[in-house]
Amino acid sequence: MSNLKPFDFSLFSDKHLIDLEAQVRQEVKRRRELARSYRELSEKGGPAYRNPNNSAETWTGKGRQPKWVRDALARGARLEDLAINPE
């Protein structure tokens, strides 16, 4: 379990709770699909990430991060923003 404090959902209407549940399920599904695509790419051994400024520069996601990855992350990019197949 996480360190999140319990939230009082009693203030939400049934409709709002149902909408929230749908949003949470959609986000969980998106993250699972993203993790699966990363896993499949890394199992294949091919590159998982590409430099958006120079398509010749790629990285498998294993080992030390290349400078272009570190620079992009320092500028606020997320690793999934650099993914070749982000789906």
SEVEX-720046 format. One record per residue (C-alpha): residue in one letter; x, y, z. Coordinates in nm, 3 decimals. Example, Ala and Ser with C-alpha at 12.3 -4.5 7.8 and 13.67 -1.06 7.14 Angstrom:
<drenmis>
a / 1.230 / -0.450 / 0.780;
s / 1.367 / -0.106 / 0.714;
</drenmis>
This chain:
<drenmis>
m / 0.000 / 0.000 / 0.000;
s / 0.115 / 0.352 / -0.067;
n / 0.166 / 0.635 / 0.177;
l / -0.146 / 0.814 / 0.054;
k / -0.385 / 0.930 / 0.320;
p / -0.737 / 0.785 / 0.305;
f / -0.972 / 1.003 / 0.106;
d / -1.329 / 1.080 / 0.209;
f / -1.538 / 0.983 / -0.093;
s / -1.865 / 1.036 / 0.093;
l / -1.890 / 1.387 / -0.055;
f / -1.906 / 1.248 / -0.411;
s / -2.232 / 1.160 / -0.583;
d / -2.277 / 0.811 / -0.722;
k / -2.235 / 0.948 / -1.075;
h / -1.907 / 1.118 / -0.986;
l / -1.775 / 0.801 / -0.825;
i / -1.868 / 0.597 / -1.132;
d / -1.696 / 0.852 / -1.359;
l / -1.388 / 0.851 / -1.136;
e / -1.378 / 0.470 / -1.139;
a / -1.389 / 0.470 / -1.521;
q / -1.104 / 0.722 / -1.537;
v / -0.892 / 0.519 / -1.295;
r / -0.954 / 0.197 / -1.491;
q / -0.858 / 0.372 / -1.816;
e / -0.534 / 0.506 / -1.665;
v / -0.441 / 0.166 / -1.519;
k / -0.503 / 0.007 / -1.859;
r / -0.289 / 0.272 / -2.034;
r / -0.002 / 0.217 / -1.793;
r / -0.017 / -0.162 / -1.826;
e / -0.014 / -0.138 / -2.206;
l / 0.278 / 0.104 / -2.193;
a / 0.473 / -0.126 / -1.960;
r / 0.399 / -0.423 / -2.186;
s / 0.522 / -0.239 / -2.496;
y / 0.842 / -0.135 / -2.315;
r / 0.895 / -0.494 / -2.199;
e / 0.843 / -0.631 / -2.549;
l / 1.087 / -0.382 / -2.697;
s / 1.353 / -0.451 / -2.438;
e / 1.311 / -0.828 / -2.474;
k / 1.371 / -0.792 / -2.847;
g / 1.694 / -0.610 / -2.767;
g / 1.615 / -0.328 / -3.007;
p / 1.604 / 0.040 / -2.925;
a / 1.317 / 0.155 / -2.709;
y / 1.389 / 0.529 / -2.718;
r / 1.479 / 0.775 / -2.992;
n / 1.620 / 1.126 / -2.974;
p / 1.343 / 1.353 / -3.110;
n / 1.610 / 1.595 / -3.237;
n / 1.824 / 1.330 / -3.410;
s / 1.651 / 1.009 / -3.518;
a / 1.986 / 0.834 / -3.564;
e / 2.038 / 0.839 / -3.185;
t / 1.856 / 0.560 / -3.003;
w / 1.881 / 0.382 / -2.670;
t / 1.763 / 0.036 / -2.562;
g / 1.674 / 0.151 / -2.212;
k / 1.949 / -0.062 / -2.064;
g / 2.273 / 0.061 / -1.921;
r / 2.376 / 0.421 / -1.872;
q / 2.147 / 0.686 / -2.015;
p / 2.295 / 0.869 / -2.314;
k / 2.355 / 1.243 / -2.283;
w / 2.056 / 1.325 / -2.506;
v / 1.826 / 1.132 / -2.268;
r / 1.969 / 1.303 / -1.960;
d / 1.939 / 1.643 / -2.131;
a / 1.576 / 1.580 / -2.233;
l / 1.484 / 1.466 / -1.880;
a / 1.654 / 1.774 / -1.734;
r / 1.440 / 1.991 / -1.962;
g / 1.126 / 1.829 / -1.820;
a / 1.057 / 1.555 / -2.074;
r / 0.933 / 1.220 / -1.950;
l / 1.103 / 0.900 / -2.054;
e / 0.780 / 0.786 / -2.220;
d / 0.796 / 1.101 / -2.436;
l / 1.112 / 0.956 / -2.594;
a / 0.970 / 0.606 / -2.646;
i / 0.973 / 0.481 / -3.004;
n / 0.634 / 0.307 / -2.964;
p / 0.465 / 0.494 / -2.678;
e / 0.113 / 0.354 / -2.742;
</drenmis>
